[in-house]
Amino acid sequence: MTLIHQSLVIGWIPSDWSESSRGDTLICCGDPNGSGTAELSLHLEHDDNQGTDWVPNFTAEMTDSVTGQVTHKVFTLSSNDNWWSDSSSLWSSIAKFSFELSSGTAKISGAQLAGCWRILNNESDDDEHEQNLGLQRLDSSCGEFDNERLEFNGMFYAHYTISCDGDYDDDEEQVILIKT
């Protein structure tokens, strides 16, 4: 049995962002306090023996950057939902929850999150459709990318990692910009 852990971080870069608290222009996914961003972390664990009968449950954690309060929520894929589809109710629910990241100033759609999930899991075969959803792969190193020209301000990003039995696979790590 191999335990597989997938992590998807959805982040928001404020419109007035100018630099991180470190004094540089680097966005470090997974470090919202240091980067001056807001993030929602989604975690999915399953083992490779579950086959196709398992029901995905994403455990979500969002930390308020001002108060430090942590909100937990579980999102479950219903039996008639398809998480690869733009119309997935799972991704629509997560998109509504992530609206709080931007303090209500911007939102992403369930279709955009479904597109990210397809790209990140190598299930996307329609680059034009993903571009029409406002999705753009970013060059990143270990989940870090530079916002030196501030061109990513007012946008969301998705950062994906996967580990098998605790071994992190950095070849699968990716960042996608989500334009609003």
Buried (B, 14 or more C-beta within 10 A) or exposed (E): EEEBBBBBBBBBBBEEBEBBEEEBBBBBBBBBBBBBBBBBBBBBBBEEEEEEEEEBBBEBBBBEBEEEEEEEBEBEBEEEBEBEBBEBBBBBBBBEBBBBBBEEEBBBBBBBBBBBBBBBBEEBEEEEBBEEBBBBEBEBEEBBBBBEEBEBEBBBBBBBBBBBEEEEEEEBBBBBBBBB
